[in-house]
């Protein structure tokens, strides 16, 4: 195998690893459950409301907007929220499991 081809394969692998790591930064059900109560409630409220502003969240939750902004910043740093003009939850994609083709043959033998 040529050095250029090896470098290309290595680059592809690095890109794949980086994309998987980036995906893992998004919010999973397990990560949601691991959050402190106040952050979990904030995520759930944003999920119900869709895209919201800090002012809307402060009014919804009866808290100061500055406190809401601190919590939002923490969630953005973790990769759980996307910040544009409003905030929305960045859920991770569900990973699919690829079953080996031989599993179907094994199942047919048992039936």
C-alpha positions, 0 to 999 in steps of 0.5 A: 500500500502506498504512503499516500493511500495510508495517509488518506485512510488515516485521515478518514479514520481521524475524521470518523473518530472526530465525528463520533466524539462530537456526536457523543457530546450531544444530549443522550437520555443517560446524560439527561438523567445524570444532570442536576435537577435544575439543569434537567428541568431547564432542558425539559422545559426547552424541549416542551417549548421548542426554541426559547429565549432566556427571558422566556425561560426566566418567566416560565420558571420564575427565576432571574434571567441572569441565573437562567443565562448561567445555566444555559451557558453551562449546557451550551459548553457541555454541547447539550444546547445550541445557541443561536438567537434562541436556545434549543436542545441538541439531542444525540442520534440513536445509534443503530446496531448492525447485526451480522448476517450469520445471525439470520442463518443461526435463527433459521436453524433453530426454527 
